[in-house]
Amino acid sequence: MLPVVLDELDLAFYPRDSEAGQDAAVRALAHQMLAGRLTPRELAVRIHQRFGHQLPLAECLAELDDDEYDIVEYGNRTLAQLDAEVTAEAQRLAHGRPDQNRHS
């Protein structure tokens, strides 16, 4: 019954653990960061903890948390640079832009 009601309200229904539902959750978290409710690091951590490296849409954020933030004091990038990269990725995700300047 829920899918029918949501359809009537023009709202999306995502089956539990579906990739489309996970993608929607990633985009919602990106919107929260852009609205100032999460820091860039908090966004990357939440994405990495929830989805690991299993969700293609969020792989860049998972890598930034796992590989970059954890070694920032030893790497060649500053915390501000990492935050800027996460923010750019959050903007791409929130606005549904195609993969362009992805993390390398």
Backbone as ProteinMPNN parsed JSONL, in Angstrom:
{"seq_chain_A": "MLPVVLDELDLAFYPRDSEAGQDAAVRALAHQMLAGRLTPRELAVRIHQRFGHQLPLAECLAELDDDEYDIVEYGNRTLAQLDAEVTAEAQRLAHGRPDQNRHS", "coords_chain_A": {"N_chain_A": [[0.815, -1.185, 0.0], [1.988, 1.249, 0.719], [3.818, 1.968, -1.452], [1.935, 2.659, -3.43], [0.524, 4.817, -2.3], [2.622, 6.67, -1.987], [3.266, 7.034, -4.667], [0.941, 8.268, -5.566], [1.247, 10.673, -4.273], [3.294, 11.672, -5.657], [5.867, 10.976, -4.827], [9.016, 9.357, -4.413], [9.496, 5.846, -4.077], [11.673, 3.674, -2.544], [12.87, 0.461, -2.603], [13.973, -1.416, 0.23], [17.406, -1.218, 0.895], [18.026, -0.858, -1.807], [19.962, 0.133, -4.67], [19.172, 2.543, -5.822], [17.814, 3.723, -3.69], [19.913, 3.979, -1.884], [21.532, 5.733, -3.32], [19.855, 7.969, -3.252], [19.938, 8.505, -0.515], [22.629, 9.229, -0.21], [22.666, 11.564, -1.734], [20.902, 13.095, -0.198], [22.377, 13.376, 2.175], [24.491, 14.871, 1.128], [23.137, 17.238, 0.537], [22.555, 17.998, 3.163], [25.114, 18.591, 4.133], [25.79, 20.748, 2.487], [23.929, 22.554, 3.384], [24.956, 23.21, 5.779], [24.643, 21.557, 7.96], [26.293, 19.429, 8.356], [29.815, 18.916, 8.555], [32.361, 18.966, 5.988], [34.137, 16.793, 6.494], [32.566, 15.223, 8.242], [30.549, 14.452, 6.474], [32.003, 12.849, 4.64], [32.893, 10.824, 6.395], [30.44, 9.71, 7.306], [29.382, 8.732, 4.883], [31.363, 6.857, 4.193], [31.264, 5.109, 6.411], [28.619, 4.153, 6.247], [28.26, 3.157, 3.602], [30.672, 2.161, 2.76], [32.983, 1.078, 0.349], [31.29, 0.265, -1.571], [29.301, 1.505, -3.045], [28.999, 2.942, -6.077], [28.329, 5.666, -6.693], [29.122, 7.057, -4.42], [31.788, 6.565, -4.064], [34.02, 8.296, -4.356], [33.823, 10.005, -2.098], [34.053, 8.11, -0.056], [36.676, 7.243, -0.489], [38.05, 9.614, 0.035], [37.578, 9.919, 2.795], [38.637, 7.517, 3.817], [41.236, 7.319, 2.723], [42.441, 9.875, 2.488], [41.721, 11.939, 4.469], [42.52, 10.592, 6.741], [45.261, 10.596, 6.592], [46.106, 13.189, 6.428], [47.945, 14.812, 7.838], [50.33, 13.775, 7.013], [50.364, 13.862, 4.304], [50.357, 15.613, 1.104], [48.394, 17.47, 0.873], [46.274, 19.999, 2.234], [44.022, 20.287, 5.049], [42.03, 22.118, 4.433], [42.045, 21.968, 1.634], [41.147, 19.336, 1.237], [38.595, 19.536, 2.401], [37.473, 21.344, 0.578], [37.438, 19.766, -1.716], [35.65, 17.727, -0.962], [33.388, 19.309, -0.609], [32.956, 20.214, -3.238], [32.382, 17.756, -4.426], [30.058, 17.109, -3.018], [28.376, 19.116, -3.971], [28.207, 18.355, -6.65], [26.917, 15.879, -6.356], [24.524, 16.625, -5.05], [23.293, 18.174, -6.946], [23.005, 16.508, -9.035], [24.839, 16.326, -11.136], [26.803, 14.967, -13.808], [29.58, 12.629, -13.471], [32.405, 14.397, -13.274], [34.918, 16.103, -12.48], [36.236, 14.085, -10.833], [37.599, 12.589, -7.844], [40.983, 11.667, -7.87]], "CA_chain_A": [[0.0, 0.0, 0.0], [2.848, 2.42, 0.789], [4.263, 2.429, -2.766], [0.805, 3.266, -4.14], [0.266, 6.125, -1.695], [3.737, 7.548, -2.344], [3.118, 7.341, -6.084], [-0.135, 9.254, -5.671], [1.787, 11.947, -3.785], [4.43, 11.96, -6.527], [7.085, 10.763, -4.061], [9.71, 8.124, -4.811], [9.575, 4.722, -3.144], [12.874, 2.884, -2.786], [12.91, -0.781, -1.834], [15.033, -1.48, 1.231], [18.765, -1.528, 0.442], [18.202, -0.755, -3.253], [20.986, 1.107, -5.035], [18.502, 3.833, -6.017], [17.567, 4.263, -2.358], [21.206, 4.373, -1.329], [21.922, 6.949, -4.035], [19.031, 9.061, -2.711], [20.461, 8.809, 0.822], [23.888, 9.95, -0.421], [22.314, 12.921, -2.184], [20.311, 13.798, 0.95], [23.489, 13.744, 3.045], [25.204, 15.962, 0.459], [22.324, 18.442, 0.772], [22.732, 18.388, 4.565], [26.413, 19.244, 4.266], [25.724, 22.048, 1.82], [23.091, 23.416, 4.214], [25.697, 23.515, 6.985], [24.306, 20.654, 9.065], [27.43, 18.518, 8.474], [31.072, 19.414, 8.003], [32.818, 18.084, 4.906], [34.688, 15.556, 7.053], [31.445, 14.416, 8.736], [29.895, 13.846, 5.306], [32.853, 11.759, 4.141], [32.873, 9.746, 7.384], [29.135, 9.035, 7.271], [29.283, 7.982, 3.635], [32.271, 5.713, 4.271], [30.754, 4.16, 7.406], [27.339, 3.557, 5.826], [28.296, 2.48, 2.305], [31.989, 1.624, 2.45], [33.408, 1.314, -1.033], [30.387, -0.568, -2.361], [28.334, 2.3, -3.812], [29.758, 3.723, -7.053], [28.037, 7.092, -6.602], [29.773, 7.644, -3.249], [33.156, 6.061, -3.942], [34.963, 9.399, -4.169], [33.753, 10.436, -0.708], [34.598, 7.029, 0.766], [38.126, 7.293, -0.637], [38.569, 10.795, 0.743], [37.589, 9.63, 4.229], [39.499, 6.379, 4.116], [42.614, 7.465, 2.279], [43.014, 11.213, 2.53], [41.585, 12.596, 5.766], [43.262, 9.844, 7.758], [46.707, 10.829, 6.486], [46.303, 14.588, 6.039], [49.148, 15.387, 8.428], [51.503, 13.211, 6.349], [50.21, 14.016, 2.862], [50.752, 16.876, 0.494], [47.227, 18.343, 0.787], [45.84, 20.543, 3.517], [42.643, 20.0, 5.447], [41.169, 23.02, 3.655], [41.944, 21.416, 0.277], [40.27, 18.156, 1.298], [37.236, 20.039, 2.618], [37.012, 21.928, -0.686], [37.154, 18.659, -2.639], [34.405, 17.105, -0.497], [32.31, 20.254, -0.901], [32.709, 20.142, -4.685], [31.718, 16.468, -4.688], [28.707, 17.226, -2.474], [27.612, 19.933, -4.915], [27.944, 17.511, -7.824], [25.914, 14.884, -5.981], [23.26, 17.268, -4.71], [22.676, 18.744, -8.136], [22.867, 15.446, -10.028], [25.711, 16.505, -12.291], [27.566, 13.756, -14.142], [30.94, 12.522, -12.931], [33.356, 15.188, -14.045], [36.205, 16.256, -11.825], [36.249, 13.114, -9.747], [38.818, 12.374, -7.06], [41.894, 10.739, -8.562]], "C_chain_A": [[0.87, 1.265, 0.0], [3.331, 2.872, -0.591], [3.154, 3.135, -3.552], [0.541, 4.676, -3.623], [1.381, 7.108, -2.066], [3.662, 7.965, -3.811], [2.036, 8.389, -6.291], [0.324, 10.635, -5.219], [2.982, 12.418, -4.609], [5.756, 11.931, -5.757], [7.698, 9.425, -4.463], [9.652, 7.095, -3.693], [10.798, 3.903, -3.523], [12.809, 1.618, -1.953], [14.121, -0.782, -0.897], [16.343, -1.945, 0.61], [18.942, -1.502, -1.078], [19.278, 0.29, -3.554], [20.363, 2.484, -5.248], [18.212, 4.505, -4.675], [18.848, 4.733, -1.699], [21.717, 5.651, -2.0], [21.145, 8.154, -3.501], [19.523, 9.469, -1.319], [21.768, 9.596, 0.72], [23.599, 11.392, -0.824], [21.703, 13.74, -1.046], [21.394, 14.23, 1.933], [24.302, 14.894, 2.442], [24.455, 17.282, 0.657], [22.484, 18.926, 2.213], [24.07, 19.093, 4.77], [26.386, 20.63, 3.647], [24.875, 23.043, 2.599], [23.764, 23.751, 5.545], [25.387, 22.634, 8.182], [25.368, 19.576, 9.297], [28.675, 19.235, 7.976], [31.453, 18.505, 6.83], [33.359, 16.759, 5.431], [33.572, 14.649, 7.557], [30.709, 13.739, 7.581], [30.706, 12.651, 4.818], [32.835, 10.571, 5.099], [31.553, 8.988, 7.327], [28.968, 8.188, 6.017], [30.138, 6.723, 3.719], [31.753, 4.668, 5.245], [29.514, 3.432, 6.899], [27.466, 2.689, 4.571], [29.64, 1.842, 1.979], [32.413, 2.018, 1.046], [32.499, 0.555, -2.003], [29.448, 0.207, -3.273], [29.087, 3.208, -4.784], [29.546, 5.238, -6.934], [28.842, 7.766, -5.498], [31.232, 7.244, -3.095], [34.159, 7.176, -3.684], [34.975, 9.856, -2.714], [34.313, 9.372, 0.229], [36.123, 7.027, 0.693], [38.723, 8.474, 0.111], [38.612, 10.553, 2.24], [38.65, 8.595, 4.55], [40.97, 6.679, 3.837], [43.224, 8.838, 2.534], [42.91, 11.891, 3.897], [42.437, 11.899, 6.826], [44.761, 10.1, 7.715], [47.029, 12.293, 6.179], [47.582, 15.171, 6.619], [50.428, 14.868, 7.776], [51.483, 13.439, 4.837], [50.637, 15.381, 2.362], [49.56, 17.822, 0.295], [46.843, 18.801, 2.183], [44.41, 20.108, 3.812], [41.675, 20.868, 4.649], [40.996, 22.516, 2.219], [41.033, 20.195, 0.24], [38.82, 18.584, 1.491], [36.663, 20.617, 1.337], [36.66, 20.833, -1.692], [35.861, 17.941, -2.253], [33.223, 18.014, -0.815], [31.96, 20.241, -2.387], [31.984, 18.848, -5.051], [30.288, 16.498, -4.179], [27.827, 18.055, -3.405], [27.261, 19.132, -6.16], [26.836, 16.512, -7.529], [24.544, 15.52, -5.76], [22.529, 17.786, -5.945], [22.623, 17.755, -9.296], [23.719, 15.618, -11.259], [26.48, 15.217, -12.554], [28.961, 13.802, -13.546], [31.89, 13.311, -13.829], [34.688, 15.196, -13.341], [36.289, 15.355, -10.608], [37.61, 13.03, -9.096], [39.698, 11.386, -7.809], [42.647, 9.873, -7.611]], "O_chain_A": [[0.522, 2.249, -0.652], [3.261, 4.065, -0.885], [3.42, 4.105, -4.263], [0.357, 5.611, -4.403], [1.104, 8.254, -2.42], [3.958, 9.11, -4.155], [2.198, 9.298, -7.105], [-0.155, 11.65, -5.725], [3.602, 13.434, -4.297], [6.647, 12.745, -5.999], [6.986, 8.482, -4.808], [9.748, 7.433, -2.514], [10.949, 3.488, -4.672], [12.705, 1.687, -0.729], [15.163, -0.208, -1.214], [16.382, -2.942, -0.11], [19.91, -2.066, -1.59], [19.477, 1.222, -2.776], [20.969, 3.493, -4.888], [18.351, 5.721, -4.545], [18.867, 5.768, -1.032], [22.263, 6.536, -1.34], [21.711, 9.232, -3.321], [19.522, 10.654, -0.985], [21.985, 10.534, 1.488], [24.217, 12.324, -0.311], [21.954, 14.94, -0.939], [21.334, 15.337, 2.468], [24.748, 15.786, 3.163], [25.069, 18.317, 0.914], [22.543, 20.131, 2.459], [24.148, 20.08, 5.5], [26.906, 21.582, 4.229], [25.08, 24.251, 2.487], [23.204, 24.495, 6.35], [25.818, 22.926, 9.297], [25.343, 18.89, 10.319], [28.595, 20.07, 7.075], [30.923, 17.402, 6.7], [33.064, 15.707, 4.863], [33.612, 13.439, 7.332], [30.293, 12.587, 7.698], [30.16, 11.568, 4.607], [32.768, 9.424, 4.655], [31.545, 7.757, 7.302], [28.474, 7.063, 6.08], [29.682, 5.639, 3.355], [31.792, 3.473, 4.951], [29.375, 2.225, 7.102], [26.859, 1.622, 4.482], [29.743, 1.067, 1.029], [32.22, 3.156, 0.619], [32.902, 0.242, -3.124], [28.856, -0.373, -4.183], [29.747, 4.153, -4.352], [30.501, 6.004, -7.064], [29.207, 8.934, -5.631], [31.85, 7.563, -2.079], [35.064, 7.009, -2.866], [36.049, 10.072, -2.153], [34.981, 9.703, 1.208], [36.79, 6.829, 1.709], [39.773, 8.355, 0.742], [39.579, 10.939, 2.898], [39.463, 8.785, 5.454], [41.842, 6.329, 4.632], [44.428, 8.936, 2.775], [43.915, 12.368, 4.424], [43.003, 12.551, 7.703], [45.46, 9.848, 8.697], [48.128, 12.594, 5.713], [48.247, 15.96, 5.948], [51.496, 15.451, 7.962], [52.494, 13.226, 4.168], [51.2, 16.19, 3.099], [49.689, 18.851, -0.369], [47.052, 18.099, 3.172], [43.692, 19.627, 2.935], [40.615, 20.398, 4.237], [39.908, 22.628, 1.653], [40.237, 20.04, -0.685], [37.921, 18.064, 0.83], [35.488, 20.406, 1.036], [35.688, 20.963, -2.436], [35.065, 17.587, -3.123], [32.171, 17.538, -1.243], [30.783, 20.257, -2.745], [31.081, 18.85, -5.888], [29.391, 15.97, -4.835], [26.657, 17.729, -3.605], [26.142, 19.221, -6.665], [25.929, 16.317, -8.338], [23.53, 15.007, -6.232], [21.3, 17.83, -5.979], [22.241, 18.118, -10.409], [23.371, 15.112, -12.326], [26.773, 14.464, -11.626], [29.461, 14.862, -13.166], [32.141, 12.946, -14.977], [35.521, 14.332, -13.614], [36.402, 15.832, -9.479], [38.633, 13.352, -9.701], [39.21, 10.381, -8.324], [43.451, 9.043, -8.035]]}, "name": "protein", "num_of_chains": 1, "seq": "MLPVVLDELDLAFYPRDSEAGQDAAVRALAHQMLAGRLTPRELAVRIHQRFGHQLPLAECLAELDDDEYDIVEYGNRTLAQLDAEVTAEAQRLAHGRPDQNRHS"}
